[in-house]
Structures are given as C-alpha cells and as structure tokens.
Amino acid sequence: MATTFGIEEEFIFLDPVTLRPADVAEQAFAQLASEPAWAQYTHREFLASQVEHASRVFTELDDAESALGAFRRRIADEATRLGTLVASTGTTPDAHAFPAVAHLERYERIVRDMAGLIADHQFSGLHVHVGVPDREAGVVALNTVRPWLPLLTAMSGNSPFFRGFDTGYESWRTIQLRRWPTAGSPPRFRDANDYDRRIQALLGMAGISDVHLIMWNVRLSEQLPTIEFRMADAQLTAEDTLLIAAVCRGLVEYAIDTAGGPPREADMPAELLSAAVMHAAHTGLRGLMYDPATRDLADARVVLERLLERIGPYLERSGDAPRVADLVARLLQAGTGAIRQRAAFRRGGTEGLERLFAATICNDPDRRAA
C-alpha cells in the first residue's frame, strides 16, 4: 500500500502596491469556511494576513497537484475580491513594524509570552506530513532524515527579501526562526519514549506552552500518525510544493525500509547539522553543501543526486520517479523560489515581484493583482 502524505501550505495576503501584509485573512477565512468544498481544509493562521490550506490525505501526486491547484485558484480569486494579492512566499518583501495577529486566544498568548520576538515573525511555511506505521518507526525516520535537512532547506529556499531589502540569503525565514527556543533541527533520539520524554521536559520553559510550539525542522505529529517536515518556505508554485512532498515521502520510505540507512550518515553531530542548515539557507543550491555520505562539502547538485539515488527505488515504487525527474530538472534550470524572486525584482522592481506572485500562485501567467 502506498505511503500516505498530506500538505499544509500557508498563504499571505499582500497590499498589491507595497507588498506589505494585508490583514484580510479573517474575511477570507469566513468566506472559504462557508463553502462546502473548502470548509474542512481552510484554517486560520498566526498572522491576521494569513490562511492555511491543510489538505486531505493523498497517496498519489496527481491527486495532490489537483487539490493544491484548486485551492490556489480559489484563494487567488478571493484575494481579488478583497482588493489584495495573495502570495506563497516564505517572507514578504516588506513588512510592518509589528504584525497583526489573528484574534485567537492561543495566538494572543504566544504574543504575550514571546514579546519582541514576534516583530520579525512574519513568515509562511510549507509543512509535509508523511505517514508512518507507528511512533517507533517515526523516530527511525527522524534520525535518518536529519542529515538531509540542509539539502531540503536549500531546495525550498523562497524568502530572499524582508523589510525592503535583499537579505543575501535564499531562506531568510530559516535564519529568523533560529531565534525560537526549539527551532532548527532536532537531536537524535533513542526511541519513541526518549522522544516523548524530551518533549515533555521542554514544556513550560521559554514560552513553550504546548507541544505545537516544538518547532523543529522535522518532528513527529502529536495528532496524526505522521512525521512532519517543517523546514520548507512556502513555495511559489504548486509544482515546487509537489517536489518537496515527493522527496520527503521517498526519504521516509527509504528510512523505514533500510532501518535508518547507513549509520555513518545518520550520526551527525548537532553542531555540524546546525551550521550546515544555516549554510544551506544562505547559498541554496548554488555552490557547496554538506554531503552526509562523505561528511564533507560537495557541489550541491552532487548531494542532490546522491539523495535521489537513495530514494530512487521508492520513487519508482510509488510511480513518482518520472514526475520527480521532471520537477528536479525544472528546479535546476529555473532555480529556487529565491532565485526567481531576485530575477523578477531585477527585471521590474516591486512591480516585478507583484507580477511573479500573481502568476505563480495558480500557474496563470496572465493573472494580475486586484
């Protein structure tokens, strides 16, 4: 039976002229929540300018692509109705001094607990859930995927701009999130009991009021029988999202089938992993990257090829291999979202970014903001 997966995409509404967040998510959510097709899958998010599409469970990439595309088209139409632009980007090109937060008790408590940290917490992410047989298998997968988090971060960088300037990073969201007490990559765990014990020990400290504030780049879900990948920025296009989802699923299948893969790869010290993720957030797929197989720096494309070799049999088994090959070729040719954002800005400044966001949200090159 095919391994299941689900996708959570966060979208942010923007003023189409300034590209600052537009706080219309409450109105958008109210409308979509009233529609039977979307009520179950549309969620409020932390920012008052943000909504989330939490997909149904999939086994086929084609079904996921159809669902993602349909929601993106609907949210783009809703943004037009509200006189805004909706974008799928890890950071916004410009931002307010302090964000408006959704009027939900939990979010308001987080603002009180985290105080000034919230000022720069104006991000959107992509989360991919992959089904696991049980929590023990989930821990095996967690330990195995850790060394590949730098590559996954590099592939998904889509947050080059923030507060009106080019940060110089492919994923500025990754860098900013490092300030949170449990952001970044998780440690290795002995087993599920070790995982649960260490999670419980964190609760109550540094504003960690519940398990959902354990914000590691990858973690076990507390509500679903899944491992949740959280390292990715929100992706420009549905195709970008599909690639990340397919690779994550293949990596989990590889991890469980090989009982953790080569031990030498999985045994990556925390300080090395932290530095490698930051390096990847800076350079993306340009230049060198940490290679789990050699424990040294290598050309990023070589590291990507090595991962595809690992998960290739599982992509073949699921039928994803041809599509993933096409999506990887597209990524290497067109570049990450960050590269495409920079190219759009060079061509047309803020208006160039507006055109890019409008065109990529639902793969319609003729779409423009309201």
Secondary structure by P-SEA (a helix, b strand, c coil): ccccbbbbbbbbbccccccccccaaaaaaaaaaaccccccccccccccccccccccccccaaaaaaaaaaaaaaaaaaaaaacbbbbbccccccccccccccccaaaaaaaaaaccccccccccbbbbbbbcccaaaaaaaaaaaccaaaaaaaaccccccccccccccccaaaaaaccccccccccccccaaaaaaaaaaacccccccccccccccbbbbccccbbbbccccccccaaaaaaaaaaaaaaaaaaaaacccccccccccaaaaaaaaaaaaacccccccccccccccccaaaaaaaaaaaaaaaaaaacaaaaaaaaaaaaaacccaaaaaaaaaaacaaaaaaaaaaaacccccccccc
